Amino acid sequence: MDLSRIEELRNADVPPARHLIDGAFVIASDGAEMEVISPLDGKVLTTMARGTQVDAEAAVAAARRAFDDGRWAGLPPAARKKVLLKWADLIEAQALDLAVLGVRDNGTEIGMALKAEPMSAAGTIRYYAEVIDKVYGEIAPTGADALGLVHREPVGVVGAIVPWNFPLMIGAWKLGPALAAGCSVVLKPAETASLTLLRIAELALQAGLPDGVLNVVTGEGAVVGAAIAESMDVDVLVFTGSGATGRRLLKASARSNLKRVYLELGGKSPNIVFADAPDLKEAVKVSANGIFRNAGQVCVAGSRLLVERSIHDAFVEDLTEFVRNMKVGDPLDPATSAGAVNSLRQLEQNLGFVAEARSLGRDIRIGGARTLQDTGGYFMEPTIVTGVDPADRLAREEVFGPVLAVIPFESEEEAVAIANSTDYGLAAAVWTSNLSRAHRMIRRIKAGIVHVNTYGGSDMSVPLGGVKQSGNGHDKSLHAFDKYLDLKTAWIKL
């Protein structure tokens, strides 16, 4: 990693951010701007356009024109593939610049940001580019007097609303398959993580993506996001974020054109450690990183640690010692283990969960406070809370911060019951040497992905999606195309 380049980029001026609408970077229709506050020091990093309903409608109109005239959807798949591959190459070539900009914007530690953001986004776009010319229609089995054809066609205009944690990675999960399918997109980034998405959108234009095919409108979700959701010209809406916002988007669909809405709404994922785990030291390390990397701001974070009672005390002691040696601090220092919390509002919410746990008599084994306050940044100590009851709010609601709830269990049956006791069902993990138990747990735990003897690390070959109130639909893998392609039947009498 080029440390001198990181320092140079740390201090570089960041120009005011503008919307991208119909191939041009423009200010808000009323000229309004909003400050971009860096979580590293609490200071203004730059400004960006504060989008209006007029801006969102202009972006949707541009996307509709671009789709309807076929400037992108009408291209041969090989031509779209060429553009997307070039786009991926441009992102990869600027990976360090993009990673540092993203760290300054949302606080992710640089080691994770470089891999999980620009490099992941480039890989995702490259994956879907390679798939474009390999998605076939079907010929139905019919009698000799008829021919049944099943065509796969792009749905049209996609509205994509993405969160502030890993904006490039999650943004690419939407943009890659949507653009590969031939759709046009209106992208709304989070208020606190818009800069890198605007930058890769500029690179898309350089790669040859036609004007209007990808539009980016920044601003407040209640204004820009709502306008996209209410639009009669958006055919599909994809979203990653909170359950409360997801519900509002579903209502907006019902009030408008009944657009399909696909939601990834987070989780309260159980990480279950049995006494027969093959490597308890590895389980300690992976469990710590599974909740405390990126300051716990990961949708699939293992925020509930379920430990078999016979090893509970020793495991928690080893985990506490491991966490004590984690470095919280400057996200642009490659030695940092956990970076900044994205915003002061999120930090205060995290601390509120800890205060409530303390008031219930739960044991704050380590952490629980804001740290490095002298920097002006938003940093929080990795926090382990033991003695948590499965009914506690800390065990049932998503904190989205570096706070781990530890719960003991006696049996496999109890572990399953606790694991399934929340409204969420996004991810889970099971640590055991018993192959039969592993398969039983995979079947019985209600989650979109179940890890065994690891936490995280799945690649683009498998889908990511939730059950229960963690949402619907899938990102990643070939299954992501299902959201962006319509099936059309042609029945031909011969």
NUDRENSE-727477 format. One line per field, with one value per residue (C-alpha): x, y, z; chain; residue number from 1; residue in one letter. Coordinates in Angstrom, 3 decimals. Layout:
<atoms>
u <- X  ... $
v <- Y  ... $
w <- Z  ... $
unit <- A  ... $
pos <- NUM  ... $
code <- a  ... $
</atoms>
This chain:
<atoms>
u <- 0.000  1.430  1.510  2.851  0.022  -2.498  -1.147  -1.271  -4.886  -5.803  -5.063  -6.359  -9.178  -12.481  -14.487  -18.207  -20.253  -22.956  -25.792  -25.216  -28.301  -28.428  -24.648  -23.967  -22.891  -25.327  -26.211  -29.550  -32.488  -32.754  -28.986  -29.114  -26.123  -25.478  -22.265  -20.359  -18.959  -16.005  -16.337  -12.548  -12.472  -16.026  -15.067  -16.601  -14.972  -16.853  -20.406  -22.821  -26.025  -29.121  -31.486  -35.083  -38.103  -37.495  -33.969  -35.191  -37.902  -35.372  -33.132  -36.019  -37.068  -33.515  -33.387  -36.753  -35.658  -32.417  -34.244  -37.044  -34.802  -32.628  -29.282  -28.212  -30.855  -30.828  -27.095  -25.866  -24.880  -21.239  -21.239  -22.630  -20.092  -17.218  -18.325  -18.794  -15.408  -13.734  -15.608  -14.358  -10.793  -11.072  -12.376  -9.565  -6.953  -8.149  -8.760  -6.541  -7.862  -11.431  -10.729  -9.183  -12.010  -14.495  -12.672  -12.723  -16.437  -17.674  -14.883  -14.152  -10.599  -8.412  -7.402  -11.021  -12.101  -9.620  -10.704  -14.388  -15.086  -13.389  -11.831  -15.088  -17.081  -14.751  -15.018  -18.804  -19.163  -16.711  -18.689  -21.958  -20.254  -19.053  -22.567  -24.334  -23.926  -24.587  -28.181  -30.457  -34.183  -36.073  -37.991  -41.001  -41.938  -45.007  -46.901  -45.920  -48.447  -47.030  -43.779  -43.433  -40.615  -39.663  -37.793  -35.842  -36.146  -34.841  -37.504  -36.880  -35.960  -34.490  -34.434  -31.575  -31.214  -28.028  -26.656  -23.620  -21.718  -19.823  -21.520  -19.360  -19.725  -23.473  -23.968  -22.213  -24.454  -27.344  -25.651  -23.822  -26.796  -29.180  -26.909  -25.844  -29.514  -29.961  -31.851  -31.363  -30.746  -31.414  -29.124  -29.659  -26.625  -26.779  -26.395  -23.216  -21.563  -22.165  -18.715  -17.281  -20.482  -20.445  -16.821  -17.405  -20.420  -18.030  -15.782  -18.781  -19.195  -15.489  -15.940  -18.616  -21.878  -24.407  -25.793  -28.897  -28.333  -26.863  -28.029  -27.038  -29.005  -27.684  -29.610  -32.042  -33.892  -37.145  -36.985  -34.961  -35.595  -39.290  -39.552  -37.901  -40.155  -43.291  -42.378  -44.737  -41.767  -39.617  -40.335  -38.302  -36.988  -34.032  -32.987  -30.555  -31.146  -33.490  -36.792  -38.597  -37.497  -38.303  -41.882  -42.181  -40.934  -43.558  -46.260  -44.896  -45.134  -48.753  -49.517  -47.867  -47.512  -47.156  -43.483  -41.702  -39.687  -36.739  -35.441  -32.375  -33.159  -30.314  -30.191  -29.444  -27.316  -26.488  -22.944  -23.260  -20.209  -20.497  -17.967  -16.817  -15.811  -12.734  -10.592  -11.784  -8.917  -9.941  -13.547  -12.496  -10.612  -13.262  -16.085  -14.336  -13.722  -17.266  -18.709  -15.997  -14.484  -15.874  -17.066  -19.836  -21.419  -21.991  -25.418  -24.419  -22.430  -22.481  -23.960  -25.324  -22.739  -24.325  -21.820  -22.378  -22.416  -19.624  -17.110  -18.863  -16.620  -13.328  -14.438  -15.596  -12.326  -10.287  -12.540  -12.179  -8.405  -8.398  -10.580  -8.382  -5.572  -7.617  -6.594  -9.394  -8.358  -7.369  -9.002  -6.261  -3.626  -3.236  -2.608  -6.093  -8.457  -11.668  -12.353  -14.883  -18.612  -20.252  -21.961  -22.520  -26.158  -25.168  -22.590  -25.191  -27.587  -24.906  -24.149  -27.865  -28.049  -25.117  -26.665  -29.897  -28.039  -26.168  -29.441  -30.740  -27.730  -25.967  -22.187  -20.228  -17.219  -15.141  -15.703  -19.026  -17.829  -16.857  -13.115  -10.569  -12.926  -10.009  -9.744  -13.234  -14.050  -16.753  -15.018  -16.400  -14.709  -15.479  -18.032  -18.862  -22.000  -22.560  -25.504  -27.818  -31.348  -32.708  -35.660  -33.456  -33.637  -29.873  -30.524  -33.448  -32.778  -30.012  -27.492  -25.318  -22.332  -19.458  -21.643  -21.740  -24.470  -23.294  -25.847  -25.112  -27.041  -27.257  -28.393  -28.777  -32.519  -32.019  -29.458  -31.916  -34.717  -32.561  -31.177  -34.694  -36.150  -35.772  -37.707  -34.592  -33.165  -30.176  -27.080  -25.875  -22.872  -22.350  -19.041  -18.961  -16.991  -20.188  -21.137  -24.648  -25.223  -23.926  -26.455  -29.271  -28.478  -28.299  -31.800  -33.307  -31.878  -34.024  -31.445  -30.501  -26.924  -25.511  -21.736  -20.099  -16.780  -16.265  -18.055  -18.275  -16.183  -18.781  -18.074  -20.139  -21.022  -23.710  -26.726  -27.188  -30.692  -32.776  -35.909  -38.513  -38.023  -34.534  -36.155  -36.723  -34.901  -31.202  -28.003  -24.964  -24.789  -26.834  -29.990  -29.604  -30.736  -34.215  -34.914  -33.948  -35.282  -38.913  -40.125  -42.163  -43.880  -44.332  -46.880  -46.702  -49.156  -47.363 $
v <- 0.000  3.383  5.275  8.477  8.482  7.933  10.965  13.031  12.045  12.609  16.293  16.811  19.271  17.653  19.765  20.327  17.342  17.724  15.561  13.524  13.916  13.025  12.936  16.312  17.252  19.899  21.808  21.386  23.015  25.590  25.889  24.382  22.518  20.415  19.967  16.697  16.048  13.686  11.218  11.261  14.735  16.061  18.787  19.804  17.792  19.424  20.208  18.424  19.281  19.043  17.374  18.414  16.625  18.499  17.051  13.513  13.862  15.201  12.200  9.769  11.478  11.200  7.518  6.920  8.607  6.653  3.385  4.021  5.092  1.991  3.797  1.190  -1.528  -1.786  -2.407  -5.933  -7.654  -7.735  -3.939  -3.429  -5.937  -3.932  -0.726  -2.393  -4.123  -0.811  0.777  -1.932  -1.348  2.401  1.805  -0.617  1.801  4.467  2.068  3.759  7.244  5.976  4.097  7.107  9.374  6.849  6.603  10.376  10.316  7.373  6.209  2.624  1.532  1.708  -1.959  -3.035  -0.115  -0.817  -4.441  -4.127  -0.929  -0.099  -3.534  -5.263  -2.885  -3.486  -7.229  -7.100  -5.028  -7.319  -10.382  -9.101  -7.830  -11.350  -12.738  -10.400  -12.542  -15.789  -15.187  -17.053  -17.203  -20.496  -22.655  -24.237  -27.886  -27.717  -29.697  -29.622  -26.887  -24.216  -22.585  -21.199  -18.744  -17.153  -13.857  -12.105  -8.340  -5.471  -4.131  -0.460  2.258  1.152  3.340  2.317  3.664  2.555  2.991  4.703  1.577  0.155  2.403  1.165  -2.520  -2.391  0.129  -2.210  -5.077  -3.020  -1.281  -4.309  -6.545  -3.661  -2.145  -5.530  -6.384  -3.215  -1.106  2.593  3.633  6.537  6.115  7.847  7.531  8.036  11.592  10.623  8.555  9.981  11.030  7.750  6.768  10.077  9.467  6.003  7.362  9.825  6.889  5.126  8.037  7.859  4.157  4.973  4.535  6.651  9.814  9.257  5.549  6.165  9.188  10.059  12.460  13.371  14.751  13.729  10.461  12.087  14.268  12.549  8.973  9.658  11.248  8.237  5.860  7.785  8.132  6.641  6.164  3.981  0.332  -1.348  -0.009  -1.640  -0.595  -1.481  0.168  0.297  -1.480  1.799  3.214  -0.059  0.170  3.716  2.562  -0.187  2.359  4.642  1.782  1.229  4.937  5.148  2.542  -0.627  -0.830  -3.918  -3.190  -5.318  -4.700  -5.662  -4.448  -5.541  -8.140  -9.220  -12.137  -14.969  -16.326  -19.682  -21.336  -24.922  -26.481  -28.816  -25.987  -27.170  -24.169  -21.972  -19.501  -18.999  -18.626  -15.875  -13.963  -14.298  -13.496  -10.278  -9.171  -10.204  -7.508  -4.911  -4.335  -1.159  -0.251  -2.839  -1.088  -4.218  -5.569  -9.163  -8.350  -11.151  -8.914  -11.753  -14.220  -17.421  -19.565  -23.026  -22.608  -25.118  -22.881  -19.524  -17.980  -19.049  -18.005  -14.582  -14.093  -14.905  -12.702  -9.798  -10.131  -10.199  -7.091  -5.316  -5.534  -4.198  -0.715  1.800  4.981  6.772  4.807  5.904  4.150  0.603  -0.678  0.346  -2.541  -0.536  2.883  5.605  5.495  7.125  10.034  11.644  10.572  6.919  7.159  8.522  5.731  3.115  4.595  4.622  0.841  0.426  2.743  0.756  -2.531  -1.071  0.094  -3.490  -4.741  -6.327  -6.637  -4.287  -6.568  -4.139  -0.830  0.974  4.545  7.100  7.322  9.611  12.521  14.938  14.216  15.579  12.290  9.772  6.795  4.159  1.466  -2.099  -3.195  -6.654  -7.016  -10.293  -11.574  -10.424  -11.810  -12.858  -10.557  -7.478  -4.778  -5.225  -8.835  -8.064  -4.770  -3.858  -1.499  -1.093  -0.299  -2.025  -3.581  -7.350  -9.072  -12.372  -15.027  -18.504  -21.616  -25.190  -27.231  -27.237  -26.764  -23.676  -22.252  -22.570  -21.005  -18.010  -17.644  -17.473  -15.234  -11.919  -10.395  -10.563  -13.344  -12.130  -14.078  -16.577  -18.720  -22.077  -23.314  -27.088  -30.214  -32.242  -32.442  -33.651  -30.795  -28.288  -29.484  -29.507  -25.943  -24.791  -26.155  -24.864  -21.349  -18.807  -16.775  -16.027  -17.210  -19.566  -19.751  -22.835  -22.520  -19.026  -15.689  -13.806  -14.300  -15.502  -14.363  -13.388  -16.987  -17.131  -14.892  -12.593  -11.922  -12.119  -13.739  -12.459  -8.711  -8.729  -8.232  -9.950  -10.511  -11.173  -9.304  -11.089  -14.193  -14.879  -14.681  -10.882  -10.705  -11.820  -8.281  -6.585  -8.911  -9.490  -12.727  -12.337  -15.285  -15.494  -18.156  -18.758  -20.886  -22.762 $
w <- 0.000  -1.042  2.275  0.748  -1.781  1.020  2.875  -0.290  -0.898  2.764  2.383  -1.150  -1.729  -2.641  -5.108  -4.539  -5.709  -8.338  -9.616  -12.755  -14.956  -18.640  -18.961  -17.310  -13.783  -12.561  -9.404  -7.675  -9.429  -6.633  -6.129  -2.633  -1.184  1.892  3.843  3.723  7.214  7.511  10.415  10.756  12.308  12.320  9.827  6.522  3.741  0.871  -0.192  -2.485  -4.276  -2.082  -4.500  -5.037  -6.389  -9.652  -9.813  -9.205  -11.837  -14.356  -13.722  -14.120  -17.350  -18.696  -17.780  -19.450  -22.678  -22.684  -22.225  -24.676  -27.555  -27.155  -26.948  -24.346  -24.200  -27.978  -28.234  -28.940  -25.680  -26.777  -27.126  -23.614  -22.340  -23.841  -22.095  -18.713  -18.877  -19.651  -16.749  -14.382  -15.600  -14.938  -11.417  -10.672  -12.038  -9.566  -6.682  -4.086  -4.889  -4.627  -1.404  0.337  -0.810  0.555  3.893  4.267  3.485  5.602  7.929  6.854  7.638  4.532  4.482  4.287  2.099  -0.681  -1.033  -0.223  -2.112  -5.468  -5.992  -5.126  -7.340  -10.281  -9.792  -9.602  -12.771  -14.549  -13.419  -14.865  -18.004  -18.678  -18.141  -20.597  -23.681  -21.843  -20.716  -23.090  -23.686  -23.814  -26.263  -24.656  -25.295  -27.561  -30.107  -33.761  -34.548  -32.222  -31.157  -27.632  -26.995  -23.687  -24.109  -21.349  -21.657  -19.499  -17.145  -18.007  -15.505  -12.182  -9.090  -6.774  -3.237  -1.484  2.065  3.514  4.487  1.508  -1.075  -3.962  -3.155  -2.580  -5.369  -7.801  -6.668  -8.075  -11.003  -12.384  -13.184  -13.928  -16.571  -17.905  -18.428  -20.492  -17.950  -17.262  -13.654  -11.318  -8.314  -4.999  -2.673  1.083  2.322  4.186  1.428  -2.037  -3.253  -4.531  -6.340  -8.202  -9.101  -10.568  -12.449  -14.100  -14.986  -16.541  -18.936  -19.777  -20.516  -23.086  -21.183  -23.106  -21.525  -19.422  -18.848  -15.379  -13.391  -9.813  -7.633  -4.175  -1.228  1.468  1.325  2.381  -0.744  -3.472  -2.419  -1.978  -5.428  -7.060  -5.145  -6.099  -9.771  -12.319  -14.689  -12.401  -13.113  -10.361  -7.065  -5.280  -1.797  0.971  4.325  7.285  7.733  8.420  5.079  3.333  4.562  3.240  -0.159  -0.301  0.482  -2.236  -4.721  -3.794  -4.184  -7.596  -10.335  -8.231  -9.167  -7.929  -4.778  -3.663  -0.156  1.863  5.360  7.592  10.309  13.828  12.809  15.227  15.377  17.166  18.735  19.945  22.315  19.531  17.186  15.260  16.237  19.073  18.650  15.029  16.134  18.548  15.865  13.173  15.602  16.661  13.089  12.150  14.398  14.973  11.519  9.927  13.436  13.173  10.209  8.146  7.164  7.899  11.075  13.644  16.315  18.483  19.790  21.051  22.995  24.433  28.200  28.901  27.078  27.537  30.198  28.628  25.150  26.313  28.193  25.071  22.940  25.362  25.289  21.484  21.319  23.844  21.284  18.377  17.281  16.951  15.242  12.078  9.254  6.862  8.994  7.583  11.135  12.275  13.023  13.368  11.884  12.518  13.027  10.008  11.761  15.133  14.975  14.515  17.317  19.716  18.751  19.442  22.857  23.638  23.213  25.621  28.190  28.073  28.535  31.488  33.065  32.837  34.766  31.822  32.058  29.799  29.565  27.518  25.757  25.800  25.349  22.759  22.223  20.535  21.043  20.851  17.118  16.562  14.845  15.597  17.185  19.549  21.583  20.500  23.054  24.437  26.545  28.414  30.379  27.615  27.647  24.216  24.899  25.392  22.740  22.302  21.268  18.982  17.183  14.760  16.387  13.294  15.440  17.305  19.995  20.548  22.576  24.099  25.034  26.472  25.428  26.690  23.705  19.956  20.394  22.540  20.118  17.227  19.267  20.220  16.702  15.237  17.960  16.108  13.219  11.036  8.890  6.895  7.981  10.572  11.422  13.101  14.515  14.999  14.049  13.832  10.153  10.897  13.334  10.778  8.193  10.737  11.749  8.130  7.568  10.800  11.065  9.251  7.334  3.756  4.283  6.923  7.340  8.809  10.672  9.263  9.089  5.790  2.700  0.212  -3.338  -6.380  -7.184  -4.487  -3.793  -0.807  0.418  3.532  4.867  7.340  7.863  6.371  2.985  -0.334  -3.602  -4.002  -4.778  -6.228  -8.430  -11.546  -9.432  -9.240  -12.877  -11.797  -10.566  -13.813  -16.526  -17.492  -19.050  -22.223  -23.880  -27.634  -28.691  -32.436  -34.377  -37.113 $
unit <- A  A  A  A  A  A  A  A  A  A  A  A  A  A  A  A  A  A  A  A  A  A  A  A  A  A  A  A  A  A  A  A  A  A  A  A  A  A  A  A  A  A  A  A  A  A  A  A  A  A  A  A  A  A  A  A  A  A  A  A  A  A  A  A  A  A  A  A  A  A  A  A  A  A  A  A  A  A  A  A  A  A  A  A  A  A  A  A  A  A  A  A  A  A  A  A  A  A  A  A  A  A  A  A  A  A  A  A  A  A  A  A  A  A  A  A  A  A  A  A  A  A  A  A  A  A  A  A  A  A  A  A  A  A  A  A  A  A  A  A  A  A  A  A  A  A  A  A  A  A  A  A  A  A  A  A  A  A  A  A  A  A  A  A  A  A  A  A  A  A  A  A  A  A  A  A  A  A  A  A  A  A  A  A  A  A  A  A  A  A  A  A  A  A  A  A  A  A  A  A  A  A  A  A  A  A  A  A  A  A  A  A  A  A  A  A  A  A  A  A  A  A  A  A  A  A  A  A  A  A  A  A  A  A  A  A  A  A  A  A  A  A  A  A  A  A  A  A  A  A  A  A  A  A  A  A  A  A  A  A  A  A  A  A  A  A  A  A  A  A  A  A  A  A  A  A  A  A  A  A  A  A  A  A  A  A  A  A  A  A  A  A  A  A  A  A  A  A  A  A  A  A  A  A  A  A  A  A  A  A  A  A  A  A  A  A  A  A  A  A  A  A  A  A  A  A  A  A  A  A  A  A  A  A  A  A  A  A  A  A  A  A  A  A  A  A  A  A  A  A  A  A  A  A  A  A  A  A  A  A  A  A  A  A  A  A  A  A  A  A  A  A  A  A  A  A  A  A  A  A  A  A  A  A  A  A  A  A  A  A  A  A  A  A  A  A  A  A  A  A  A  A  A  A  A  A  A  A  A  A  A  A  A  A  A  A  A  A  A  A  A  A  A  A  A  A  A  A  A  A  A  A  A  A  A  A  A  A  A  A  A  A  A  A  A  A  A  A  A  A  A  A  A  A  A  A  A  A  A  A  A  A  A  A  A  A  A  A  A  A  A  A  A  A  A  A  A  A  A  A  A  A  A  A  A  A  A  A  A  A  A  A  A  A $
pos <- 1  2  3  4  5  6  7  8  9  10  11  12  13  14  15  16  17  18  19  20  21  22  23  24  25  26  27  28  29  30  31  32  33  34  35  36  37  38  39  40  41  42  43  44  45  46  47  48  49  50  51  52  53  54  55  56  57  58  59  60  61  62  63  64  65  66  67  68  69  70  71  72  73  74  75  76  77  78  79  80  81  82  83  84  85  86  87  88  89  90  91  92  93  94  95  96  97  98  99  100  101  102  103  104  105  106  107  108  109  110  111  112  113  114  115  116  117  118  119  120  121  122  123  124  125  126  127  128  129  130  131  132  133  134  135  136  137  138  139  140  141  142  143  144  145  146  147  148  149  150  151  152  153  154  155  156  157  158  159  160  161  162  163  164  165  166  167  168  169  170  171  172  173  174  175  176  177  178  179  180  181  182  183  184  185  186  187  188  189  190  191  192  193  194  195  196  197  198  199  200  201  202  203  204  205  206  207  208  209  210  211  212  213  214  215  216  217  218  219  220  221  222  223  224  225  226  227  228  229  230  231  232  233  234  235  236  237  238  239  240  241  242  243  244  245  246  247  248  249  250  251  252  253  254  255  256  257  258  259  260  261  262  263  264  265  266  267  268  269  270  271  272  273  274  275  276  277  278  279  280  281  282  283  284  285  286  287  288  289  290  291  292  293  294  295  296  297  298  299  300  301  302  303  304  305  306  307  308  309  310  311  312  313  314  315  316  317  318  319  320  321  322  323  324  325  326  327  328  329  330  331  332  333  334  335  336  337  338  339  340  341  342  343  344  345  346  347  348  349  350  351  352  353  354  355  356  357  358  359  360  361  362  363  364  365  366  367  368  369  370  371  372  373  374  375  376  377  378  379  380  381  382  383  384  385  386  387  388  389  390  391  392  393  394  395  396  397  398  399  400  401  402  403  404  405  406  407  408  409  410  411  412  413  414  415  416  417  418  419  420  421  422  423  424  425  426  427  428  429  430  431  432  433  434  435  436  437  438  439  440  441  442  443  444  445  446  447  448  449  450  451  452  453  454  455  456  457  458  459  460  461  462  463  464  465  466  467  468  469  470  471  472  473  474  475  476  477  478  479  480  481  482  483  484  485  486  487  488  489  490  491  492  493  494 $
code <- m  d  l  s  r  i  e  e  l  r  n  a  d  v  p  p  a  r  h  l  i  d  g  a  f  v  i  a  s  d  g  a  e  m  e  v  i  s  p  l  d  g  k  v  l  t  t  m  a  r  g  t  q  v  d  a  e  a  a  v  a  a  a  r  r  a  f  d  d  g  r  w  a  g  l  p  p  a  a  r  k  k  v  l  l  k  w  a  d  l  i  e  a  q  a  l  d  l  a  v  l  g  v  r  d  n  g  t  e  i  g  m  a  l  k  a  e  p  m  s  a  a  g  t  i  r  y  y  a  e  v  i  d  k  v  y  g  e  i  a  p  t  g  a  d  a  l  g  l  v  h  r  e  p  v  g  v  v  g  a  i  v  p  w  n  f  p  l  m  i  g  a  w  k  l  g  p  a  l  a  a  g  c  s  v  v  l  k  p  a  e  t  a  s  l  t  l  l  r  i  a  e  l  a  l  q  a  g  l  p  d  g  v  l  n  v  v  t  g  e  g  a  v  v  g  a  a  i  a  e  s  m  d  v  d  v  l  v  f  t  g  s  g  a  t  g  r  r  l  l  k  a  s  a  r  s  n  l  k  r  v  y  l  e  l  g  g  k  s  p  n  i  v  f  a  d  a  p  d  l  k  e  a  v  k  v  s  a  n  g  i  f  r  n  a  g  q  v  c  v  a  g  s  r  l  l  v  e  r  s  i  h  d  a  f  v  e  d  l  t  e  f  v  r  n  m  k  v  g  d  p  l  d  p  a  t  s  a  g  a  v  n  s  l  r  q  l  e  q  n  l  g  f  v  a  e  a  r  s  l  g  r  d  i  r  i  g  g  a  r  t  l  q  d  t  g  g  y  f  m  e  p  t  i  v  t  g  v  d  p  a  d  r  l  a  r  e  e  v  f  g  p  v  l  a  v  i  p  f  e  s  e  e  e  a  v  a  i  a  n  s  t  d  y  g  l  a  a  a  v  w  t  s  n  l  s  r  a  h  r  m  i  r  r  i  k  a  g  i  v  h  v  n  t  y  g  g  s  d  m  s  v  p  l  g  g  v  k  q  s  g  n  g  h  d  k  s  l  h  a  f  d  k  y  l  d  l  k  t  a  w  i  k  l $
</atoms>
